[in-house]
Each structure stands twice: as structure tokens, then as C-alpha cells.
Amino acid sequence: RTKPKQAEDDIFNTKKEVYAVCNKDQTVDHQVLDAMLKNPEKKPLYGYLVVMFSLSNHQFLSKMI
């Protein structure tokens, strides 16, 4: 059995998916920001939320919970 050959342009012509924010995500974001701005300790809270989450070597999220 042989595989059907694809045209060369089919391999490289892939459409990129565009991320679209839904209304539910926007409403949750606004609620979180409003609650954060009303908090008296908003500066450290904002700093915490801005930092990118990452794990180092030998750190497993399943073991941290």
C-alpha cells in the first residue's frame, strides 16, 4: 500500500488559528480588576498577578498541591 501524495503547497499552507476573547472571559476579567482596584493592598496583588508562572527542575505541580 502506498500513501497518497500531497501537493507540496498543501504541506506548508496551514491556516493559523486566531484567538478570540469571548464575552464571558471579558466579564470575569473586569470583575477581577474591579475587585483588585477596591482592595487596599492592590499594588502587591497586581505585582503577583503580573508575574509569569514557571516551574524549575524537579518541581512538579501535582506534588505541590
C-alpha positions as CSV (number, residue, x, y, z in Angstrom):
1,R,0.0,0.0,0.0
2,T,1.2,3.4,-0.8
3,K,0.2,6.7,0.7
4,P,-1.4,9.3,-1.5
5,K,1.0,12.1,-2.3
6,Q,0.1,15.6,-1.2
7,A,0.8,18.6,-3.2
8,E,3.9,20.5,-1.9
9,D,1.9,23.6,-1.2
10,D,-0.6,21.7,1.0
11,I,2.1,20.9,3.5
12,F,3.2,24.4,4.1
13,N,-0.1,26.3,3.7
14,T,-1.6,25.9,7.2
15,K,-4.0,28.4,8.5
16,K,-3.1,30.0,11.8
17,E,-5.8,29.9,14.4
18,V,-6.7,33.3,15.8
19,Y,-7.6,33.6,19.5
20,A,-10.8,35.5,20.1
21,V,-11.7,36.6,23.6
22,C,-15.3,35.6,24.4
23,N,-17.7,37.9,26.4
24,K,-17.6,35.6,29.4
25,D,-13.8,36.0,29.7
26,Q,-14.1,39.7,29.4
27,T,-16.7,40.0,32.2
28,V,-14.7,37.8,34.5
29,D,-11.6,40.0,33.8
30,H,-13.5,43.2,34.6
31,Q,-14.8,41.7,37.8
32,V,-11.4,40.7,38.9
33,L,-9.9,44.1,38.1
34,D,-12.7,45.9,39.8
35,A,-12.2,43.8,43.0
36,M,-8.5,44.3,42.8
37,L,-8.7,48.1,42.5
38,K,-11.0,48.3,45.5
39,N,-8.5,46.3,47.6
40,P,-6.3,48.5,49.8
41,E,-3.3,46.2,49.1
42,K,-3.7,46.4,45.3
43,K,-0.1,47.1,44.4
44,P,1.4,43.8,45.7
45,L,-1.6,41.9,44.5
46,Y,-1.2,43.4,41.0
47,G,2.6,42.6,41.1
48,Y,1.7,39.0,42.0
49,L,-0.7,38.6,39.1
50,V,1.6,40.1,36.5
51,V,4.5,37.6,37.2
52,M,4.7,34.7,34.7
53,F,4.2,31.3,36.3
54,S,7.0,28.7,35.8
55,L,8.5,25.6,37.4
56,S,12.1,24.8,37.9
57,N,13.9,21.5,37.7
58,H,12.3,18.7,39.8
59,Q,9.3,20.8,40.7
60,F,6.0,19.1,39.9
61,L,2.7,20.9,40.1
62,S,1.0,17.6,41.1
63,K,3.3,17.3,44.1
64,M,2.7,20.9,45.3
65,I,-1.0,20.5,45.7
